[in-house]
Amino acid sequence: MKEEMNFKNPVYYKNRELSWLLFNYRVLSEARDKSIPLFERLKFLSITASNLDEFFMIRVASLKDLVNAKIGRKDIAGLTPEEQLRQVNRETHELVYQQYSTYNRSLLPLLKEKGIHLISSHEELNKEQKKYVDSYFEDNVYPVLTPMAVDSSRPFPLIRNKTLNIGALVSKKGGDGKEIDFATVQVPAVLPRMVTIPSDKKGDLNIILLEEIIERNIDKLFLNYHIICAHPFRIMRDADFTIEEDETEDLLKEIERQLKKRQWGEAIRLEVEEGMDKRLLKLIRKELDIKEQDIFNINGPLDLTFLMKMYGMEGFAHLKTSPFIPQPVKDFQEDKDIFERIRRGDILLNHPYESFTPVVDFVKAAAKDKDVLAIKQTLYRVSGNSPIIASLAQAAENGKQVSVLVELKARFDEENNIVWAKKLEKAGCHVIYGLVGLKTHSKITLVVRREEDGIRRYVHLGTGNYNDATAKLYTDIGLFTCSEAIGEDATAVFNMLSGYSEPLSWNKLSLAPLWLKEKFLNLIRRERDNAGEGKKAHIIAKMNSLCDQDIIAALYEASSKGVNIQLIIRGICCLQVGIPHVSENIQVTSIVGNFLEHSRIFYFYNGGKEEFYCASADWMPRNLERRVEILFPVEQEELQKRLWHILQLQLKDNVKAHILQTDGTYEKIDKRGKTLVNSQEIFCEEAIERGKTENDVIRKRRFIPEERVDE
């Protein structure tokens, strides 16, 4: 009897944290790509630094908590928290080394060639520059600083999370020099970190970092001391927090309280300037209780996120990719009445290639329309000056029923969302803070309108946030519909969120954590069964991350039966390809480009009766089991063709695509002798063409077959 295959065998899985680090390496590869404009490379290097900060504050912090609590529970790859932490530590040190190798050996010399000089040390300044820097310090920096000396009467200060500081060893003037004290000053974030200084050569740009200016003048802050040494340092703290919602009377106040604590969480990472005086390092390490493996000696400026500020400087358009302007949506260009256009048929939006304006206009029109009775919306992350928030407030002031679920637990947006929640409440909106124990991550807007033939419900569903700023940077899918079935489901969603009432049945929408996971598993099993009967079977799934063991095991089983599985996964992927009799029929593509791939699209061949879905959820346990998420079908044939085209074009990308290899690494495709296919660039071109003409530009592209063939 043939032994049954165990598709949950840990050897078939990749650890989540190590997979994320591979993703950040893919981002770093863009910073190392010589074919990309110089300032774009700076941007990607900055993103790797920002990504790593968040990774430490949340993921590494969580691992440390598990280790400290002596919890030995293994992950899906069979690793204990201690083993994960050890491997993560090794890989992050290597990643940081690669970051600074890219900065020092590739980007700095190229900047110098372009006449942009990033001065790495104040000791490199000439006489004129020293005079300018000292004057700048006196006039602009000195009044802002708060120097802090540590001695028997003054304890070691609280060093805030992610702040850049300069630590110094000092000795009192007039003493014997044997007694050495510690002093520190925080580099103020309220001042520009990059300071332009005079240049010897006309047309050149010389920049020095603020910490170098402070370090050069640090003796002026501690007049009664001799400065023995001074070096910058930066710490990362545990920024994750757990809220016992069942025991919390006021969630908003509790989150506000927890946010204050985030600045003072346990120190989990210390970055120091390479060559820091050993005595100074020992003192800082002891006071912060930092282990040796958590110290990162940095060969260059600490915190490379300043490169994003450099990217934003004016006058360097020739060193950047030409900015793309999201194109008008043709479906809405001819109709002033947005509701009439939606009544004529569902509309699919592909952001950022197509403008997010129709979504903003939808809420704005609903706020002003005399026939609109109610607006209901979920908000996870919104922009700093959100026009949607303004429209919702106006709608309430106009006497409409406005219900808004503001997810206060959206990580790192908690403070922003608290501000919006208070503003909406003040305007008269009914504000819900989400369900106990769950994050509401779904993106849905419901507009209830009185019309001649009765009440009609208009719905917008999306894969991304109601954020007009990130909608220009993230790829997402949106759907407008006034389908009666989806309208009923949308009403049920909001009734569930506000009144905890779950309907007996649903029409079209699938919700997590109720039964979305089971829906996905059934869809995968259906393809498996069809393949087992000798029928054609095909799955294409595009998402941000894949780490749910049940889903991966189902994909393995489907692959073993012959299902052709093509996955487009930007970030974490715990699945492994090419395992004999397990994943030989699975291909994984990761696209890292100018836009952040964020849309979730799912295709199932279904014996020829093809089904297309979009969702707010990734295939992760948190999305499927601990969040309110929505999966929605796209059923109109023309819209299905558009989704098919999006998936096919991304699978044919050979410029920005990285392919997962059998050894767990990712490699770019060898482009020699091939027609270059950069899916994001082509989507931009198509959006421009679609705005110009009714012709189907997709058919014009000779390298995109119109028929659907398995490859």
Salt bridges, closest charged atoms under 4 A:
GLU17 OE2 - ARG59 NH2 2.59
GLU30 OE1 - LYS656 NZ 2.75
GLU30 OE2 - LYS668 NZ 3.04
ASP33 OD2 - LYS668 NZ 3.59
GLU40 OE1 - LYS43 NZ 2.91
ASP53 OD2 - ARG234 NH2 2.69
ASP53 OD1 - ARG269 NH1 3.33
ASP134 OD1 - ARG216 NE 2.79
GLU138 OE2 - LYS220 NZ 3.49
ASP151 OD2 - ARG154 NH2 2.63
ASP204 OD2 - HIS117 NE2 2.96
GLU211 OE2 - ARG193 NH2 2.62
GLU215 OE2 - HIS122 NE2 3.75
ASP240 OD1 - ARG411 NH2 3.13
GLU245 OE1 - LYS409 NZ 3.48
GLU254 OE2 - ARG257 NH2 3.00
GLU256 OE2 - LYS422 NZ 2.92
GLU271 OE1 - ARG234 NH1 2.69
GLU271 OE2 - ARG269 NH2 3.44
GLU273 OE1 - HIS231 ND1 2.74
ASP277 OD2 - ARG279 NH2 2.99
GLU292 OE1 - ARG285 NH1 2.76
ASP294 OD2 - LYS64 NZ 2.81
ASP303 OD2 - ARG234 NE 3.78
ASP331 OD1 - ARG341 NH2 2.73
ASP335 OD2 - ARG344 NH2 3.08
GLU340 OE2 - ARG344 NH1 3.95
GLU354 OE1 - ARG642 NH2 3.17
GLU354 OE2 - ARG690 NH1 3.98
ASP369 OD2 - ARG449 NH2 2.96
ASP371 OD1 - LYS370 NZ 3.48
GLU407 OE2 - LYS409 NZ 3.26
ASP413 OD2 - ARG381 NH1 3.12
GLU414 OE2 - ARG262 NH2 3.01
GLU451 OE2 - ARG343 NH1 3.21
GLU451 OE2 - ARG449 NH1 2.86
GLU451 OE1 - ARG456 NE 2.59
ASP453 OD2 - ARG456 NH2 2.88
ASP476 OD1 - HIS598 ND1 2.85
GLU518 OE2 - ARG525 NH1 3.09
ASP529 OD1 - ARG528 NE 2.96
GLU533 OE1 - LYS535 NZ 3.27
ASP548 OD2 - LYS517 NZ 3.08
ASP550 OD1 - LYS8 NZ 2.57
ASP550 OD2 - LYS517 NZ 2.72
GLU557 OE2 - ARG528 NH1 3.29
GLU597 OE1 - LYS542 NZ 2.93
GLU610 OE1 - ARG708 NH1 2.46
GLU611 OE1 - ARG526 NH2 3.07
ASP618 OD1 - ARG600 NE 2.96
GLU625 OE2 - LYS517 NZ 2.55
GLU629 OE1 - HIS441 ND1 2.91
GLU635 OE2 - LYS508 NZ 2.95
GLU638 OE2 - LYS641 NZ 3.49
ASP670 OD2 - ARG672 NH2 2.65
GLU685 OE1 - ARG701 NH2 3.06
GLU686 OE1 - HIS645 NE2 2.91
GLU686 OE2 - ARG701 NE 3.20
ASP696 OD2 - ARG699 NE 3.15
ASP710 OD2 - LYS536 NZ 3.94
ASP710 OD1 - HIS538 ND1 2.61
GLU711 OE2 - LYS652 NZ 2.93
